[in-house]
Amino acid sequence: MGGRRGTRAGAVVTACVWTLAVAVGAAVLPAARPAGPVARTPAAAPAAAVRAPATCVAPEASLRPSTADGPAVRRIKERGRLIAGVDQNSYRWGYRDPATGELSGFDIDLVHAIAKAVLGDPGKVVFLAIPTNQRIPALEKGKVDIIARTMTINCDRARQVAFSTAYFEAGQQVLAPKASPVTAFDDSLEGKKVCTAKGSTGESELKNESHGASVLTVPNQLDCLVRLQLGQVDAVITDSALAAGQAAQDPSVRLVGKPFTTESYGVAMNLKDEDLVRRVNAVLEDYRRGGEASPWMLAYRKWLAADLQGITAPPEPRYRD
């Protein structure tokens, strides 16, 4: 491991500095963080909450779109800001651009589109950096209106938060150094140390089948890349979309094997905010519309096409009522 650490010192320093930068301050431009949790309009009987069916077969099926204002949308309009939980260390998705100091990426563009639709101004957003394992608590405690943070829709999460329709599809995959003997999510991991984010789908998959690897969990996926660069772990398990961004940051690592899951990313909201779920789905309908010239395809080409090639269209939405 010593030789690899020496030849990649520059990449390690860059990633470590990046990690220190993202650890400072959760609230980001343009407005100050609200003093307390998101105020929620009382009432909404439990039956009105957006709950997954008792038998969860298709958790990516969401509520049909609507532009009607309900309690959650009125709350956001009265405040004058959308409070969005995002990542700020996932390259290409949600990251702080070191040249400008501003948040950029595919998820960030989507948040701006939601703010424009609800408030008439894409800049009326308060961004909060939320660690992977704090995404659901942030919604349950009312710290944010939405989470747009490469969050995979699944049955367990759909019992705790409400999801929009899918806005991207990816899968879990292995990231390893180019010279590594690790070849896929298989027995080549035996005896190796694998890193993944706490609360992530990768952690769940490794609990089900570790292939003989020991597992290290960290708050954010970028922490795994730093540990991989330092030689503290042998591989990383994360979404293929996030792994592609990490490989773009450090050309000495690569994706190995094939994605071993199929996952849909959704915008997450509080279970009681049914009107907001429908409004976000209306935004996504417009975001997908327009073929090659759609806002979705423009964002894909801007942020993701270089590392995730071959995608020709956004995922088709599924609705349950």
C-alpha positions in Angstrom: 0.0 0.0 0.0 2.9 2.4 0.7 3.9 2.8 -3.0 0.3 3.7 -4.0 0.0 6.2 -1.2 3.3 7.9 -2.4 2.3 8.2 -6.0 -1.1 9.6 -5.3 -0.1 12.2 -2.7 -1.5 15.1 -4.7 -4.9 13.4 -5.0 -5.0 12.6 -1.3 -4.2 16.2 -0.3 -6.9 17.5 -2.7 -9.6 15.2 -1.3 -8.6 15.8 2.3 -8.8 19.6 1.8 -12.2 19.0 0.2 -13.4 17.0 3.1 -12.3 19.7 5.6 -14.1 22.3 3.5 -17.4 20.5 3.4 -17.2 19.8 7.2 -17.5 23.6 7.9 -21.0 25.0 7.9 -24.2 23.3 6.9 -26.2 26.3 5.6 -25.2 27.5 2.2 -26.2 30.4 0.0 -28.3 32.4 -0.6 -30.2 33.0 2.7 -29.5 32.5 6.3 -30.6 29.3 7.9 -33.9 29.4 9.7 -33.7 29.7 13.5 -35.8 26.6 14.1 -37.4 23.6 12.4 -39.7 24.0 9.5 -43.1 25.0 10.8 -45.8 22.6 9.7 -49.4 23.4 9.5 -51.3 21.4 12.1 -54.3 19.2 11.3 -53.5 16.6 8.6 -54.9 13.5 10.1 -52.7 10.4 9.9 -54.9 9.0 7.1 -53.9 11.9 4.9 -50.2 11.2 5.1 -48.4 9.8 2.0 -47.9 6.3 3.2 -46.6 3.4 1.2 -49.0 0.5 0.6 -49.1 -2.2 3.3 -47.6 -4.6 0.7 -44.7 -2.7 -0.9 -44.2 -3.8 -4.5 -43.3 -0.7 -6.4 -42.1 2.0 -3.9 -41.1 4.3 -6.8 -44.8 4.7 -7.7 -45.7 8.2 -6.4 -48.8 10.5 -6.2 -50.1 12.0 -9.4 -48.8 15.6 -10.1 -50.8 18.6 -9.2 -50.1 22.4 -9.0 -52.8 23.0 -6.3 -51.5 24.8 -3.2 -51.9 22.9 0.0 -50.5 23.4 3.5 -46.9 22.5 2.7 -46.7 24.6 -0.5 -48.4 27.6 1.4 -45.8 27.2 4.2 -43.0 27.5 1.7 -44.6 30.5 -0.1 -45.2 32.3 3.2 -41.6 31.7 4.2 -40.4 32.9 0.8 -37.7 30.2 0.7 -37.5 26.5 -0.1 -35.3 24.7 2.4 -33.5 21.8 0.7 -31.3 19.2 2.2 -28.5 18.3 -0.2 -25.0 16.9 -0.5 -22.0 19.2 -0.9 -19.3 16.6 -1.5 -20.7 14.4 -4.3 -18.9 15.5 -7.5 -21.3 16.1 -10.4 -24.3 15.7 -8.1 -24.1 18.1 -5.3 -20.7 19.7 -4.5 -19.2 23.0 -3.7 -17.4 24.3 -6.7 -13.9 25.4 -5.4 -13.7 28.1 -8.1 -16.9 29.8 -7.1 -17.7 28.6 -3.6 -21.3 27.8 -4.8 -23.1 24.5 -4.8 -23.3 22.9 -8.2 -24.4 19.6 -9.8 -27.4 17.6 -11.1 -29.3 17.5 -7.8 -28.7 21.3 -7.3 -30.1 22.1 -10.7 -33.2 20.1 -9.8 -33.7 22.0 -6.6 -33.5 25.3 -8.4 -36.2 24.1 -10.8 -38.4 23.2 -7.9 -37.9 26.6 -6.3 -38.7 28.4 -9.6 -41.9 26.4 -10.0 -43.1 27.0 -6.4 -41.7 30.5 -5.7 -41.1 32.0 -9.2 -37.4 32.4 -8.5 -34.8 29.6 -8.8 -32.6 31.4 -6.3 -35.0 31.4 -3.4 -33.4 28.3 -1.7 -31.7 27.7 1.6 -29.4 24.7 1.1 -28.5 22.6 4.1 -25.7 20.0 3.9 -27.2 16.8 5.3 -25.1 13.6 5.9 -26.3 10.4 4.4 -27.6 8.9 7.7 -29.4 12.2 8.6 -31.6 12.5 5.5 -34.7 10.9 7.0 -34.4 12.5 10.5 -34.0 15.9 8.8 -37.4 15.5 7.2 -39.1 13.9 10.2 -37.8 16.7 12.5 -38.9 19.4 10.0 -35.4 20.8 9.3 -35.9 20.8 5.6 -38.8 20.8 3.1 -37.2 18.4 0.6 -34.1 16.1 0.3 -32.5 16.0 -3.1 -29.4 14.0 -2.5 -29.1 10.9 -4.7 -31.5 9.2 -2.3 -32.6 5.7 -3.4 -36.3 4.9 -3.2 -37.0 1.6 -1.4 -39.8 0.1 0.7 -38.1 0.7 4.1 -37.6 4.4 3.4 -41.1 4.8 1.8 -42.6 3.9 5.2 -40.7 6.8 6.8 -40.7 9.6 4.1 -42.7 10.4 0.9 -40.9 10.2 -2.4 -41.4 11.9 -5.8 -41.4 9.9 -8.9 -37.9 8.7 -9.9 -35.7 11.3 -11.5 -32.6 9.0 -12.1 -31.7 5.3 -12.1 -28.4 3.8 -10.9 -27.1 0.8 -9.1 -24.7 -0.2 -6.4 -21.2 -0.9 -7.7 -17.6 -1.4 -6.5 -14.9 1.3 -6.7 -11.3 0.1 -6.3 -7.8 1.2 -7.3 -6.8 0.3 -10.8 -4.2 -2.2 -9.6 -6.5 -3.9 -7.1 -7.3 -7.6 -7.3 -10.9 -6.8 -6.5 -13.0 -7.4 -9.6 -16.6 -7.0 -8.6 -19.1 -7.4 -5.8 -18.1 -11.0 -5.3 -15.7 -13.3 -3.4 -12.7 -11.2 -4.6 -13.7 -9.0 -1.6 -12.9 -11.8 0.9 -10.4 -10.6 3.5 -10.6 -7.0 2.2 -11.8 -3.9 4.0 -14.7 -2.1 2.3 -16.0 1.4 3.0 -19.6 2.6 2.5 -21.7 5.5 3.9 -23.7 4.8 7.1 -27.5 4.7 6.3 -26.8 4.0 2.6 -28.1 1.3 0.3 -24.5 0.0 0.2 -24.5 -0.6 3.9 -27.7 -2.6 3.6 -26.3 -4.7 0.8 -23.1 -5.4 2.8 -25.2 -6.5 5.8 -27.0 -8.9 3.6 -23.8 -10.3 1.9 -20.3 -9.0 2.7 -18.5 -11.7 0.6 -16.0 -12.1 3.5 -15.1 -8.4 3.7 -14.8 -6.3 6.8 -17.0 -3.2 6.6 -16.2 0.4 7.6 -19.1 2.9 7.6 -18.6 6.7 7.5 -21.0 9.7 7.4 -20.5 10.5 3.7 -19.3 8.7 0.6 -16.4 11.1 -0.1 -15.0 10.0 3.2 -14.7 6.6 1.6 -12.7 7.9 -1.3 -10.3 9.6 1.0 -9.7 6.4 3.0 -9.3 4.5 -0.3 -6.6 7.0 -1.4 -4.9 6.7 2.0 -4.8 2.9 1.7 -7.0 2.5 4.8 -9.6 0.5 2.8 -9.4 -1.7 -0.3 -12.7 -0.8 -2.0 -15.8 1.3 -1.8 -19.4 0.3 -2.3 -21.7 3.1 -3.5 -24.1 4.1 -6.2 -22.6 3.7 -9.7 -23.6 7.4 -10.3 -21.6 8.6 -7.3 -18.8 6.2 -8.0 -18.4 7.6 -11.5 -18.0 11.1 -10.0 -15.4 9.8 -7.6 -13.5 8.1 -10.4 -13.6 11.4 -12.3 -12.0 13.1 -9.2 -9.3 10.5 -8.9 -8.1 8.8 -12.2 -6.2 6.2 -10.2 -9.5 4.4 -9.2 -12.1 2.8 -11.3 -15.5 1.1 -11.3 -15.2 -2.7 -11.4 -17.7 -5.3 -12.2 -21.3 -4.4 -13.0 -24.0 -2.7 -10.9 -25.5 -5.4 -8.7 -28.7 -3.6 -7.9 -31.2 -1.4 -9.8 -32.2 1.7 -7.9 -34.2 4.8 -8.5 -33.4 8.2 -7.0 -36.3 10.3 -5.7 -36.8 13.7 -4.0 -37.8 12.9 -0.4 -40.4 14.8 1.6 -42.2 14.5 4.9 -45.0 11.9 4.9 -47.6 14.6 5.7 -46.7 16.9 2.9 -48.9 15.3 0.2 -49.5 18.6 -1.7 -45.7 19.2 -1.9 -45.1 15.6 -3.3 -47.7 16.3 -6.0 -46.1 19.7 -6.8 -42.6 18.2 -7.1 -44.0 15.6 -9.4 -45.5 18.3 -11.5 -42.1 19.9 -11.7 -40.6 16.6 -12.7 -43.1 16.2 -15.5 -42.0 19.5 -17.0 -38.3 18.7 -16.3 -38.5 15.5 -18.3 -40.5 17.0 -21.2 -38.9 18.1 -24.4 -36.8 15.1 -25.6 -33.2 16.0 -26.2 -33.9 19.6 -25.3 -35.6 18.8 -22.0 -34.1 20.4 -18.8 -33.4 16.9 -17.6 -31.3 16.0 -20.7 -29.5 19.4 -20.6 -28.6 18.8 -17.0 -27.5 15.2 -17.8 -25.2 16.4 -20.6 -23.8 19.2 -18.4 -23.0 17.2 -15.3 -23.1 13.4 -16.0 -22.6 12.4 -19.6 -18.8 12.4 -19.5 -18.8 9.8 -16.7 -22.1 8.0 -17.2 -22.5 7.5 -20.9 -25.3 6.0 -23.0 -28.3 7.4 -21.2 -30.8 8.6 -23.7 -33.8 9.6 -21.6 -35.0 10.1 -18.0 -36.8 7.3 -16.2 -40.5 7.1 -16.9 -42.6 8.1 -13.9 -44.9 5.7 -12.2 -48.0 6.7 -10.2 -50.2 4.9 -7.8 -53.4 7.0 -7.8 
